Amino acid sequence: MATRNTSSASLLENDLEIVGDISFQNNLYIHGKVNGNIVAPPSSQATLYIQEDSEVSGEVRSPVVIIAGKISGDIFASRRISLKSTAQVSGNIHYVQMQIDEGAEINGSLTYLNGNNPQA
């Protein structure tokens, strides 16, 4: 009988470019380029890490999102979003909790989500 490791993480290296949507359940580290949506269930314990020098073009949905790279698309963080000083976001951010380091760039609107919002 196989057991499921709930603390596992997936890593996309900087020499990798993905065209298409990504679904994940735990932790996902993006170092490369993604042209597609990245989605984790809002009820999961998932955390998405967009590393410095990485690029995402598409919608992002995850309970926790930590950004140090570039995102072009709307972001839905059903628990928390953190923008590091090197973050560049072109899109609307929907959040419950937010932390922004000095130097982070946002070109879009910020929308607070209450716990009843089904879009997150």
Secondary structure as UniProt FT lines:
FT   TURN            6..7
FT   STRAND          9..12
FT   TURN            14..15
FT   STRAND          17..19
FT   STRAND          22..23
FT   STRAND          27..30
FT   STRAND          33..35
FT   STRAND          38..39
FT   TURN            42..43
FT   STRAND          47..50
FT   TURN            52..53
FT   STRAND          55..57
FT   STRAND          60..67
FT   STRAND          70..72
FT   STRAND          75..83
FT   TURN            85..86
FT   STRAND          88..90
FT   STRAND          93..95
FT   STRAND          97..100
FT   TURN            102..103
FT   STRAND          105..107
FT   STRAND          110..112
FT   TURN            115..116
FT   TURN            118..119
//
